[in-house]
Amino acid sequence: MSSSRASSSPLQQRPFTRTGRDASVVGLGTWQLGADWGEVSEEDALDVLQAAYDAGVTFFDTADVYGDGRSEQVIGRFLRTRSGVLVATKMGRRVEQVPENYVLDHFRAWTDRSRRNLGVDTLDLVQLHCPPSAVIEDDAVYDALDTLVDEGAIAAYGVSVETCAQALAAIRRPAVASIQIILNAFRRKPLDEVLPAAASAGVGIIARVPLASGLLSGRYDESTQFAADDHRSFNRHGESFDVGETFSGVDYAAGLAAAREFAALVAEHGPPGATPAQVALAWVVQQPGVTTVIPGARSTDQAQANAAAAGLPPLASELLDGVAAIYDRHFRASIHPRW
């Protein structure tokens, strides 16, 4: 493990305007270091964090529900001897998803637990974790979050959402610092209104599921088997949470066909040597209004390759047009109206 220096690799930083902090354009999502992506040992998780950090990643995204706090605890252990990382956690999914649970007393208890897990006095950024729309529209919820800021428990807050309508409602709130939303080549609706609205309001955009749960890497086919404790096995039809979180909500067979077309497009028009996964990440990074994209990584090689995607040149117009055509052909009718 390295010393307490801040990461020094050259990875572009973009501002979270309302937090006064910057974040690397490629961050690290750490759901997979806690649960629901198959088993990852703590040693392997720490190695992934180190590889991302050494590559210049200064933004880690986690949640209190990932491994029931395991992801936060691993990050907390890692950051005891390192500096310069903005950690965004999330709260609200450890209880029944009803508006009555989104109250100040619960917020205090949840943030106290996350502060203990991460080993900090003040959480950098806390996001409501895909709450019901009624929560996002409730004035009292933001009053409670403002109280946590006043008390010093959190420095800033945001909202992780499932739909564009929820994102637009949260963006209208004056102290919301960030919106976390699914955005990738197979999930393009946020480009229409959400990204322009966030940019205009000074709200950061955290783009999650950028590889459509790995589909856009081009590594899967009809014979691919996922572990029983991997959400790509148990949530394909929304059995445990919103189906949009698994393969971006696209049908797996249709996703494989589209991913093959995407890989062929990358081979023909992508930057030399870039993988489909790196081009998929660069596509997100290069969308105006995106602050950071948070791919997960289960290995040090993945973490390093993800960070390298930030350095790709602007994608060719032929590739961008082809990506739009793939979406229109395979997904627009089913995906655009739903989320």
Phi and psi in degrees as a GROMACS rama.xvg file:
@    title "Ramachandran Plot"
@    xaxis  label "Phi"
@    yaxis  label "Psi"
@TYPE xy
-86.3372  177.857  SER-2
-82.3804  -167.865  SER-3
-84.8585  11.2798  SER-4
-64.4155  155.441  ARG-5
-77.9064  152.474  ALA-6
-58.7509  138.592  SER-7
-119.435  2.91129  SER-8
-68.1095  145.224  SER-9
-77.5767  95.6349  PRO-10
-126.818  124.535  LEU-11
-53.7612  138.502  GLN-12
-108.69  140.701  GLN-13
-124.998  148.436  ARG-14
-82.2307  136.813  PRO-15
-88.34  92.4951  PHE-16
-52.4195  -45.3559  THR-17
-80.0087  -5.34076  ARG-18
-100.761  -16.9257  THR-19
73.2245  11.3116  GLY-20
-116.783  159.822  ARG-21
-109.405  161.369  ASP-22
-141.958  147.711  ALA-23
-64.5399  143.855  SER-24
-64.2698  -27.147  VAL-25
-111.105  118.87  VAL-26
-103.667  -160.781  GLY-27
-133.086  119.635  LEU-28
-84.1843  136.872  GLY-29
-120.18  20.3754  THR-30
-53.5921  -45.4422  TRP-31
-67.1217  -17.0021  GLN-32
-85.0947  -6.66421  LEU-33
-108.436  -49.3638  GLY-34
-174.533  171.398  ALA-35
72.461  12.1313  ASP-36
-131.761  23.161  TRP-37
87.9711  171.069  GLY-38
-74.5242  132.437  GLU-39
-130.522  121.555  VAL-40
-70.6886  159.834  SER-41
-63.1101  -37.6987  GLU-42
-61.8664  -45.071  GLU-43
-65.0872  -38.5538  ASP-44
-61.9574  -43.8077  ALA-45
-64.5786  -35.8178  LEU-46
-65.5586  -38.9162  ASP-47
-64.7135  -45.2247  VAL-48
-58.2734  -42.4528  LEU-49
-65.0478  -42.8479  GLN-50
-63.5258  -42.0422  ALA-51
-64.137  -45.3502  ALA-52
-60.402  -44.5677  TYR-53
-65.4205  -26.3082  ASP-54
-83.1251  -0.583762  ALA-55
102.153  5.69044  GLY-56
-71.9017  126.127  VAL-57
-122.365  16.8851  THR-58
-136.423  116.607  PHE-59
-112.669  132.4  PHE-60
-112.031  130.627  ASP-61
-141.627  -168.727  THR-62
-161.865  152.819  ALA-63
-67.019  -17.9987  ASP-64
-93.0718  -10.5212  VAL-65
-72.0856  106.498  TYR-66
65.1147  26.1994  GLY-67
53.7636  39.6238  ASP-68
106.546  -8.36079  GLY-69
-61.5759  -43.0379  ARG-70
-60.5367  -45.8531  SER-71
-59.8861  -42.6711  GLU-72
-64.7211  -40.6436  GLN-73
-64.7953  -42.9674  VAL-74
-63.1736  -42.881  ILE-75
-58.6205  -43.0275  GLY-76
-62.539  -43.7977  ARG-77
-61.7679  -41.4171  PHE-78
-82.1166  -1.97005  LEU-79
-60.6071  -30.6024  ARG-80
-119.792  21.7044  THR-81
-139.903  158.627  ARG-82
-137.138  170.148  SER-83
87.7755  12.5904  GLY-84
-108.628  131.901  VAL-85
-90.4426  120.724  LEU-86
-105.582  122.462  VAL-87
-106.832  122.86  ALA-88
-113.422  177.268  THR-89
-136.961  155.329  LYS-90
-142.708  154.571  MET-91
120.26  -8.67934  GLY-92
-99.5801  6.50537  ARG-93
-91.8483  1.99449  ARG-94
-132.969  172.451  VAL-95
-59.0104  138.237  GLU-96
-83.8968  74.5218  GLN-97
-129.054  147.095  VAL-98
-56.0578  -30.6924  PRO-99
-61.8783  -19.6912  GLU-100
-86.7031  -9.04393  ASN-101
-96.7047  72.5767  TYR-102
-129.489  164.482  VAL-103
-57.9313  -44.1383  LEU-104
-59.6813  -42.2011  ASP-105
-67.1758  -41.4084  HIS-106
-58.5558  -42.6974  PHE-107
-61.7362  -45.5035  ARG-108
-64.3918  -42.7105  ALA-109
-66.9682  -43.406  TRP-110
-71.5016  -32.8521  THR-111
-61.1457  -41.7974  ASP-112
-64.3777  -43.556  ARG-113
-67.0837  -35.6242  SER-114
-63.62  -39.9832  ARG-115
-66.1125  -45.3169  ARG-116
-59.8989  -41.9328  ASN-117
-87.3908  -12.7229  LEU-118
71.5715  37.8586  GLY-119
-130.548  157.45  VAL-120
-82.2633  -37.386  ASP-121
-127.266  127.546  THR-122
-76.9787  134.836  LEU-123
-62.4386  -49.258  ASP-124
-152.074  124.236  LEU-125
-115.609  130.715  VAL-126
-114.723  136.352  GLN-127
-64.0107  132.59  LEU-128
-94.4193  83.4963  HIS-129
50.2438  58.1213  CYS-130
-76.5487  169.312  PRO-131
-61.0757  154.409  PRO-132
-57.5748  -35.4186  SER-133
-61.1853  -30.8831  ALA-134
-69.7638  -44.1402  VAL-135
-63.5323  -26.2664  ILE-136
-95.7582  4.31412  GLU-137
-96.0924  118.116  ASP-138
-56.2463  -39.0583  ASP-139
-63.0461  -30.3102  ALA-140
-62.1656  -43.6297  VAL-141
-73.6534  -31.2185  TYR-142
-61.2975  -41.2655  ASP-143
-66.3644  -41.8365  ALA-144
-65.2325  -39.1925  LEU-145
-61.865  -35.7538  ASP-146
-62.8593  -41.2664  THR-147
-62.7687  -37.1986  LEU-148
-64.7509  -46.1874  VAL-149
-60.7369  -35.0628  ASP-150
-80.7977  -9.1261  GLU-151
84.6307  7.67476  GLY-152
-74.1091  -32.9143  ALA-153
-134.118  149.732  ILE-154
-89.6585  -30.6994  ALA-155
-160.654  164.084  ALA-156
-140.044  157.034  TYR-157
-146.17  -171.962  GLY-158
-135.096  128.981  VAL-159
-94.5653  130.902  SER-160
-126.856  161.55  VAL-161
-96.7119  -35.5687  GLU-162
-119.292  159.245  THR-163
-66.5158  -35.3551  CYS-164
-61.3924  -41.2325  ALA-165
-64.0221  -41.1901  GLN-166
-60.1527  -45.6389  ALA-167
-64.8769  -36.4363  LEU-168
-65.3765  -40.8999  ALA-169
-71.4646  -36.399  ALA-170
-60.2229  -30.0282  ILE-171
-70.4939  -13.13  ARG-172
-79.418  130.882  ARG-173
-67.863  -21.1754  PRO-174
-109.287  1.44385  ALA-175
-66.5669  122.787  VAL-176
-92.4008  -24.6007  ALA-177
-153.005  152.042  SER-178
-122.783  128.257  ILE-179
-106.18  127.004  GLN-180
-147.674  151.136  ILE-181
-72.2184  127.163  ILE-182
-148.062  121.701  LEU-183
-161.677  -179.29  ASN-184
-63.4228  -20.517  ALA-185
-101.334  4.67903  PHE-186
-144.812  79.5594  ARG-187
-100.811  -5.08187  ARG-188
-57.2196  -35.1746  LYS-189
-57.3983  -20.032  PRO-190
-65.6254  -27.3625  LEU-191
-66.4538  -53.7671  ASP-192
-128.962  -36.6271  GLU-193
-65.698  -49.8084  VAL-194
-63.7855  -44.7384  LEU-195
-61.2748  -40.4947  PRO-196
-65.3835  -41.553  ALA-197
-65.0723  -43.48  ALA-198
-61.7664  -40.9083  ALA-199
-65.7826  -34.9329  SER-200
-88.0704  -8.44529  ALA-201
77.1571  27.3559  GLY-202
-99.5977  131.575  VAL-203
-72.5455  148.312  GLY-204
-113.548  121.633  ILE-205
-104.391  112.065  ILE-206
-91.9619  117.947  ALA-207
-109.8  168.513  ARG-208
52.8314  44.9128  VAL-209
-69.5997  -18.5335  PRO-210
-106.925  15.6104  LEU-211
51.677  52.4654  ALA-212
56.5644  32.4523  SER-213
97.8776  -12.3271  GLY-214
-55.2112  -44.0641  LEU-215
-71.6574  -7.0205  LEU-216
-73.8771  -20.457  SER-217
76.0227  12.6098  GLY-218
-93.0613  -6.42169  ARG-219
-106.505  153.981  TYR-220
-144.442  -171.255  ASP-221
-64.8984  -19.4141  GLU-222
-95.1011  -3.53368  SER-223
-62.9813  132.453  THR-224
-113.357  132.532  GLN-225
-107.192  149.217  PHE-226
-59.2057  154.555  ALA-227
-61.8767  -29.8887  ALA-228
-94.6894  16.5211  ASP-229
-98.2914  129.024  ASP-230
-60.7421  -19.7043  HIS-231
-71.9892  -9.36676  ARG-232
-96.8569  -46.4157  SER-233
-98.307  -4.18934  PHE-234
-126.057  25.0598  ASN-235
-64.5632  -23.2742  ARG-236
-118.197  21.0038  HIS-237
76.0936  30.0907  GLY-238
-66.0484  -29.8757  GLU-239
-116.568  -28.8632  SER-240
-159.402  -176.564  PHE-241
-53.125  128.876  ASP-242
-63.6363  -20.8061  VAL-243
-64.5851  -16.6542  GLY-244
-79.2265  -15.379  GLU-245
-111.544  115.48  THR-246
54.9556  29.8962  PHE-247
60.3781  15.4546  SER-248
86.3983  1.06197  GLY-249
-84.3731  150.625  VAL-250
-60.0675  136.254  ASP-251
-61.9171  -44.3267  TYR-252
-63.9008  -44.1118  ALA-253
-64.3718  -36.9392  ALA-254
-63.3516  -39.781  GLY-255
-63.6066  -43.0042  LEU-256
-62.4588  -44.5539  ALA-257
-66.7126  -36.2129  ALA-258
-65.8706  -35.2484  ALA-259
-65.862  -41.1537  ARG-260
-64.0843  -39.5719  GLU-261
-63.1991  -44.9818  PHE-262
-62.0284  -38.923  ALA-263
-65.8205  -38.068  ALA-264
-64.1625  -42.1062  LEU-265
-63.0755  -42.392  VAL-266
-61.5578  -35.0512  ALA-267
-85.2338  -39.4672  GLU-268
-123.837  -1.02933  HIS-269
-80.5963  166.71  GLY-270
-59.9979  141.127  PRO-271
-55.5914  131.194  PRO-272
84.0498  -9.03041  GLY-273
-79.4394  139.296  ALA-274
-82.6782  162.304  THR-275
-55.7216  -39.6359  PRO-276
-63.2287  -42.8656  ALA-277
-65.6752  -39.525  GLN-278
-67.199  -38.0295  VAL-279
-61.6164  -39.8188  ALA-280
-68.83  -42.2984  LEU-281
-62.3955  -35.974  ALA-282
-57.463  -42.1524  TRP-283
-69.9398  -49.3033  VAL-284
-55.5404  -36.3203  VAL-285
-86.6852  4.88579  GLN-286
-80.541  127.12  GLN-287
-58.5795  131.362  PRO-288
103.843  -16.2927  GLY-289
-77.2329  130.836  VAL-290
-89.7108  -50.0697  THR-291
-151.881  152.253  THR-292
-116.838  141.551  VAL-293
-123.727  70.5662  ILE-294
-66.013  148.695  PRO-295
-83.9706  168.214  GLY-296
-150.995  134.422  ALA-297
-105.793  -2.36037  ARG-298
-143.643  161.713  SER-299
-65.3585  -36.0908  THR-300
-62.4008  -42.0414  ASP-301
-62.9521  -43.3267  GLN-302
-61.0184  -42.9884  ALA-303
-68.6066  -41.4092  GLN-304
-65.9717  -38.4842  ALA-305
-61.0957  -46.6617  ASN-306
-62.7717  -36.4852  ALA-307
-64.8541  -22.8054  ALA-308
-61.1819  -26.3654  ALA-309
-64.7784  -22.6991  ALA-310
-91.9551  2.42593  GLY-311
-68.7782  148.379  LEU-312
-70.7959  167.686  PRO-313
-53.2758  134.466  PRO-314
-70.3594  144.419  LEU-315
-65.3195  149.103  ALA-316
-61.2388  -34.3482  SER-317
-62.2051  -38.2107  GLU-318
-69.904  -45.0558  LEU-319
-61.6748  -41.9015  LEU-320
-65.2074  -37.6962  ASP-321
-66.9115  -38.7117  GLY-322
-62.0717  -43.999  VAL-323
-62.1645  -39.1523  ALA-324
-67.4269  -38.3286  ALA-325
-60.9214  -45.3219  ILE-326
-61.5568  -47.8329  TYR-327
-61.0591  -38.0655  ASP-328
-74.6395  -39.3311  ARG-329
-102.406  -32.5837  HIS-330
-129.422  -22.6366  PHE-331
-54.5856  -44.6194  ARG-332
-64.1427  -35.0706  ALA-333
-94.1659  -31.194  SER-334
-93.9438  -44.2286  ILE-335
-59.5007  -43.8527  HIS-336
-72.5558  -21.5397  PRO-337
-83.9065  -42.5452  ARG-338
